Amino acid sequence: MNAASRTAPPDPVGEALIGLAGLVPGAVVVDVGGGSGTRAVPLAKLGCTVLVVDSSIDALAILGRRAADAAVAERISAIQADAAALSTVVPHGAADLVLCHHLLENVDDPVAVIEGIAGSLKPGGVASVLVAGRLAAVLAQAAAGRFGDAAAILADASGRFGPADPLRRRFDIEGLVALLAGGGLEIETITGIGVVSGLVTGGTRPGGTRPTVPRSVGQIEPRLAELEAALSVHPALREIATDLHAVARLTVG
């Protein structure tokens, strides 16, 4: 296949964030664990005011440089803090939108993080939560011939294959919904990100999960992109996606 028959990989999470931010002109966004600003800078370019909370001083330094290069430094601020301390660094009810992407897999207390996110949202505010999917890791390990690890991930309450697993937990849809609901967040949508793209490229991430974007060429065949879009909302097949993306709203009353 020649280069002309390929297109840049879609970014369904980024597209969803653009839609969410566009609902509130000049939205106040908190990016928990946002690190180097992969999501913060594009949102600032849209006119959002973004606060990035991250424990890594090195990542926040990269954020500062990236924001300056994009001429949006005045719209982005950064605080070095753990996610569990969110309530101490973000005023209660300050945010229209809170991002929590690939963070819950590794924190000590995901319940506390979700409670902090809910506390930082305005009434009716929205959270975007992206987590690693359990069943994707099961299939990836099985496809690699690591059947014991696949069985362990399936059976373990946290979705881990053992002490050497780089992630503290993985999620299925039921568990993700329960976690968010426990914090007062009502699910609006859950989509699967990367249902089959990892299978066709053969790449795996550490811990046996498939990458959202094919590594080999950084591009994706248009028909595969169309298939991924359909699978992302399929009520059964989205469950086997590499990542699960939940959009949830703070319940009012």
ZAVO-183597 format. One record per residue (C-alpha): x, y, z. Coordinates in pm, 1 decimal, padded with zeros to 6 digits. Example, Ala and Ser with C-alpha at 12.3 -4.5 7.8 and 13.67 -1.06 7.14 Angstrom:
BEGIN
+----------+----------+----------+
!     east !    north !       up !
+----------+----------+----------+
!  01230.0 ! -00450.0 !  00780.0 !
!  01367.0 ! -00106.0 !  00714.0 !
+----------+----------+----------+
END
This chain:
BEGIN
+----------+----------+----------+
!     east !    north !       up !
+----------+----------+----------+
!  00000.0 !  00000.0 !  00000.0 !
!  00142.3 !  00338.5 ! -00097.8 !
!  00153.8 !  00645.7 !  00121.4 !
! -00123.6 !  00814.9 ! -00071.7 !
! -00368.5 !  00546.1 !  00032.1 !
! -00309.4 !  00616.5 !  00400.6 !
! -00421.3 !  00901.7 !  00620.6 !
! -00309.7 !  01043.3 !  00953.8 !
! -00435.0 !  00842.6 !  01251.1 !
! -00761.9 !  00970.9 !  01396.0 !
! -00770.9 !  01103.0 !  01749.2 !
! -01121.7 !  01026.0 !  01875.8 !
! -01039.9 !  01137.5 !  02229.2 !
! -00907.9 !  01471.3 !  02104.7 !
! -01214.6 !  01516.6 !  01886.4 !
! -01438.9 !  01444.3 !  02183.6 !
! -01253.8 !  01701.0 !  02394.3 !
! -01292.3 !  01965.6 !  02125.7 !
! -01665.5 !  01901.5 !  02127.2 !
! -01687.6 !  01916.9 !  02505.3 !
! -01479.8 !  02233.4 !  02532.4 !
! -01683.1 !  02395.9 !  02257.9 !
! -02000.3 !  02365.4 !  02464.3 !
! -01867.9 !  02625.8 !  02710.0 !
! -01682.5 !  02918.1 !  02546.5 !
! -01368.6 !  02993.5 !  02744.8 !
! -01415.3 !  02678.0 !  02950.9 !
! -01209.3 !  02622.8 !  03263.9 !
! -01029.9 !  02289.2 !  03226.3 !
! -00834.6 !  02090.4 !  03483.8 !
! -00602.3 !  01824.3 !  03341.5 !
! -00512.3 !  01581.0 !  03619.7 !
! -00187.2 !  01404.1 !  03538.8 !
! -00168.8 !  01610.2 !  03219.4 !
!  00209.5 !  01614.6 !  03229.9 !
!  00370.0 !  01769.7 !  02924.0 !
!  00051.3 !  01923.2 !  02786.8 !
! -00050.5 !  01687.2 !  02507.7 !
! -00414.1 !  01775.7 !  02571.3 !
! -00373.1 !  02106.0 !  02754.7 !
! -00206.6 !  02296.8 !  02471.9 !
! -00469.0 !  02216.2 !  02203.9 !
! -00747.0 !  02310.2 !  02446.7 !
! -00574.1 !  02636.9 !  02530.1 !
! -00553.1 !  02710.8 !  02157.6 !
! -00932.9 !  02679.9 !  02151.9 !
! -00956.5 !  02953.3 !  02414.5 !
! -00985.0 !  02738.7 !  02726.9 !
! -00813.5 !  02824.6 !  03052.2 !
! -00625.3 !  02511.6 !  03155.4 !
! -00475.5 !  02407.6 !  03487.3 !
! -00244.3 !  02106.0 !  03467.0 !
! -00189.5 !  01915.6 !  03791.6 !
!  00094.0 !  01665.1 !  03777.7 !
!  00346.9 !  01517.8 !  04020.3 !
!  00635.3 !  01530.9 !  03770.8 !
!  00833.7 !  01854.3 !  03768.8 !
!  01010.3 !  01742.5 !  03449.9 !
!  00681.2 !  01691.9 !  03266.4 !
!  00558.1 !  02031.9 !  03379.7 !
!  00879.1 !  02190.4 !  03250.9 !
!  00807.0 !  02041.7 !  02908.4 !
!  00452.6 !  02176.0 !  02937.5 !
!  00588.6 !  02525.5 !  02995.7 !
!  00807.3 !  02511.4 !  02686.8 !
!  00530.7 !  02364.4 !  02473.9 !
!  00283.5 !  02629.0 !  02587.8 !
!  00531.5 !  02907.2 !  02513.4 !
!  00605.2 !  02768.3 !  02167.9 !
!  00231.6 !  02756.8 !  02094.8 !
!  00181.5 !  03113.0 !  02226.8 !
! -00074.8 !  02999.2 !  02484.4 !
!  00132.4 !  03028.4 !  02801.8 !
! -00105.7 !  03289.5 !  02942.3 !
! -00392.4 !  03037.8 !  02927.1 !
! -00208.9 !  02749.6 !  03095.6 !
! -00095.8 !  02718.8 !  03455.0 !
!  00067.3 !  02424.9 !  03628.7 !
!  00075.4 !  02288.5 !  03981.1 !
!  00303.0 !  02010.4 !  04098.9 !
!  00084.9 !  01787.8 !  04314.8 !
! -00037.0 !  01430.6 !  04343.1 !
! -00376.1 !  01347.0 !  04198.5 !
! -00500.8 !  01245.5 !  04542.1 !
! -00440.9 !  01603.1 !  04659.8 !
! -00659.0 !  01756.9 !  04388.7 !
! -00905.2 !  01904.0 !  04637.7 !
! -00624.2 !  02099.1 !  04804.1 !
! -00501.0 !  02269.1 !  04486.2 !
! -00820.5 !  02319.8 !  04282.0 !
! -01105.5 !  02528.9 !  04424.0 !
! -01429.0 !  02340.6 !  04480.1 !
! -01662.4 !  02363.9 !  04180.3 !
! -01414.6 !  02556.5 !  03963.5 !
! -01395.7 !  02345.0 !  03647.5 !
! -01622.9 !  02303.1 !  03348.6 !
! -01419.0 !  02005.1 !  03226.8 !
! -01173.2 !  01774.5 !  03404.4 !
! -00942.4 !  01535.3 !  03218.9 !
! -00808.9 !  01219.8 !  03380.8 !
! -00628.5 !  01020.5 !  03113.4 !
! -00419.6 !  00709.1 !  03184.6 !
! -00386.0 !  00797.4 !  03549.9 !
! -00628.6 !  00571.7 !  03736.9 !
! -00429.2 !  00264.5 !  03633.0 !
! -00141.0 !  00367.1 !  03859.7 !
! -00266.5 !  00576.8 !  04151.6 !
! -00281.7 !  00440.8 !  04506.1 !
! -00648.7 !  00528.0 !  04556.3 !
! -00861.3 !  00571.2 !  04242.5 !
! -01172.4 !  00633.6 !  04454.4 !
! -01007.5 !  00936.0 !  04616.0 !
! -00900.9 !  01067.5 !  04274.6 !
! -01254.5 !  01042.9 !  04136.6 !
! -01393.1 !  01214.5 !  04446.3 !
! -01140.8 !  01494.2 !  04393.3 !
! -01241.7 !  01526.1 !  04029.4 !
! -01610.3 !  01543.5 !  04120.9 !
! -01535.4 !  01807.1 !  04383.9 !
! -01351.4 !  02025.8 !  04134.8 !
! -01636.9 !  02025.3 !  03881.8 !
! -01906.9 !  02287.1 !  03855.2 !
! -02263.6 !  02150.9 !  03884.6 !
! -02326.9 !  01976.8 !  03554.5 !
! -01956.0 !  01983.9 !  03468.2 !
! -01801.4 !  01702.5 !  03266.4 !
! -01515.7 !  01459.5 !  03327.1 !
! -01320.0 !  01284.7 !  03051.2 !
! -01169.7 !  00962.9 !  03187.2 !
! -00942.4 !  00737.6 !  02980.2 !
! -00825.3 !  00403.5 !  03119.6 !
! -00656.9 !  00083.8 !  03004.1 !
! -00900.3 ! -00194.0 !  02917.4 !
! -00874.6 ! -00529.1 !  03092.0 !
! -01000.4 ! -00748.8 !  02809.3 !
! -00761.2 ! -00596.6 !  02555.9 !
! -00473.5 ! -00708.2 !  02776.4 !
! -00622.9 ! -01057.6 !  02806.1 !
! -00639.6 ! -01091.3 !  02428.3 !
! -00294.3 ! -00941.8 !  02372.9 !
! -00130.3 ! -01181.6 !  02617.1 !
! -00315.7 ! -01478.2 !  02471.3 !
! -00218.1 ! -01379.9 !  02116.7 !
!  00144.8 ! -01365.4 !  02230.1 !
!  00118.1 ! -01717.0 !  02373.6 !
!  00128.3 ! -01602.1 !  02736.7 !
! -00183.9 ! -01793.1 !  02832.4 !
! -00111.3 ! -01796.7 !  03204.0 !
! -00078.9 ! -01418.7 !  03211.8 !
! -00397.3 ! -01382.7 !  03007.3 !
! -00587.7 ! -01601.8 !  03251.2 !
! -00443.3 ! -01410.4 !  03545.8 !
! -00552.9 ! -01072.9 !  03407.8 !
! -00901.5 ! -01209.6 !  03351.3 !
! -00930.9 ! -01353.2 !  03701.3 !
! -00751.3 ! -01089.9 !  03907.5 !
! -00975.2 ! -00830.5 !  04074.7 !
! -00745.5 ! -00552.4 !  03953.8 !
! -00681.1 ! -00700.1 !  03609.9 !
! -00309.7 ! -00765.4 !  03668.1 !
! -00098.8 ! -01065.1 !  03567.0 !
!  00125.9 ! -01052.6 !  03873.9 !
!  00392.0 ! -00852.6 !  04060.8 !
!  00584.4 ! -00777.5 !  03740.9 !
!  00282.8 ! -00607.9 !  03581.1 !
!  00364.9 ! -00239.0 !  03520.2 !
!  00004.8 ! -00135.6 !  03584.3 !
! -00169.8 ! -00145.4 !  03920.7 !
! -00508.0 ! -00209.2 !  03763.8 !
! -00705.7 ! -00231.3 !  03442.4 !
! -01073.5 ! -00169.2 !  03387.8 !
! -01375.6 ! -00322.4 !  03226.8 !
! -01683.1 ! -00112.6 !  03152.5 !
! -01877.0 ! -00234.5 !  03454.2 !
! -01595.8 ! -00147.9 !  03692.0 !
! -01537.0 !  00192.5 !  03534.2 !
! -01904.7 !  00283.4 !  03554.1 !
! -01918.7 !  00178.1 !  03919.5 !
! -01608.6 !  00382.9 !  04007.3 !
! -01742.3 !  00698.5 !  03845.3 !
! -02091.9 !  00655.4 !  03983.8 !
! -01947.0 !  00618.3 !  04333.1 !
! -01804.3 !  00968.0 !  04297.2 !
! -02132.2 !  01118.2 !  04179.8 !
! -02045.7 !  01112.4 !  03809.8 !
! -02314.8 !  00994.0 !  03568.7 !
! -02194.5 !  00827.1 !  03249.7 !
! -02297.6 !  00992.2 !  02925.3 !
! -02087.7 !  00787.2 !  02684.2 !
! -01828.2 !  00511.8 !  02691.3 !
! -01630.2 !  00440.8 !  02377.1 !
! -01358.7 !  00189.8 !  02300.3 !
! -01033.8 !  00331.3 !  02162.2 !
! -00829.0 !  00085.7 !  01955.7 !
! -01041.9 ! -00226.5 !  01922.3 !
! -00855.9 ! -00396.4 !  01636.7 !
! -00572.4 ! -00162.3 !  01531.9 !
! -00322.5 ! -00330.3 !  01764.2 !
! -00418.2 ! -00672.2 !  01633.8 !
! -00342.6 ! -00581.8 !  01274.4 !
! -00012.4 ! -00405.2 !  01349.1 !
!  00119.4 ! -00660.6 !  01595.4 !
!  00250.0 ! -00404.0 !  01841.0 !
!  00204.8 ! -00425.9 !  02217.2 !
!  00256.1 ! -00185.3 !  02502.1 !
!  00431.2 ! -00285.2 !  02824.2 !
!  00203.6 ! -00511.0 !  03019.9 !
!  00055.6 ! -00664.8 !  02708.6 !
! -00190.2 ! -00395.3 !  02599.6 !
! -00210.3 ! -00297.0 !  02236.8 !
! -00115.5 !  00055.2 !  02127.9 !
! -00396.6 !  00293.5 !  02032.5 !
! -00201.5 !  00409.7 !  01726.1 !
! -00001.2 !  00167.3 !  01507.7 !
!  00369.4 !  00213.3 !  01578.2 !
!  00514.9 !  00112.8 !  01246.2 !
!  00416.9 !  00407.2 !  01029.9 !
!  00215.7 !  00633.0 !  01259.8 !
! -00064.9 !  00619.7 !  01005.2 !
! -00378.9 !  00415.4 !  00966.9 !
! -00556.8 !  00267.2 !  00666.6 !
! -00881.6 !  00460.2 !  00602.9 !
! -01098.1 !  00148.2 !  00608.8 !
! -00948.6 !  00050.2 !  00943.1 !
! -01026.2 !  00397.2 !  01077.7 !
! -01386.3 !  00357.7 !  00965.6 !
! -01406.5 !  00015.4 !  01126.8 !
! -01258.4 !  00145.9 !  01452.1 !
! -01516.6 !  00423.8 !  01459.5 !
! -01798.1 !  00169.9 !  01428.9 !
! -01647.9 ! -00069.2 !  01682.8 !
! -01584.2 !  00208.5 !  01935.7 !
! -01955.5 !  00232.8 !  02012.4 !
! -02053.3 ! -00130.2 !  01956.6 !
! -02217.5 ! -00242.3 !  02282.5 !
! -02016.5 ! -00565.7 !  02296.7 !
! -01697.5 ! -00513.5 !  02098.2 !
! -01599.3 ! -00179.8 !  02254.9 !
! -01524.2 ! -00380.6 !  02570.1 !
! -01213.1 ! -00532.1 !  02409.4 !
! -01062.0 ! -00196.0 !  02317.8 !
! -00713.2 ! -00104.5 !  02430.6 !
! -00852.0 !  00199.3 !  02612.1 !
! -01196.1 !  00286.2 !  02745.2 !
! -01299.8 !  00650.2 !  02723.7 !
! -01579.3 !  00764.4 !  02952.2 !
! -01749.9 !  01101.1 !  02942.0 !
! -01937.9 !  01156.4 !  03266.2 !
! -02129.0 !  01449.8 !  03411.0 !
! -02146.2 !  01560.9 !  03772.3 !
! -02497.0 !  01485.7 !  03889.7 !
! -02683.5 !  01782.4 !  04031.1 !
! -02912.2 !  01763.5 !  04332.1 !
+----------+----------+----------+
END
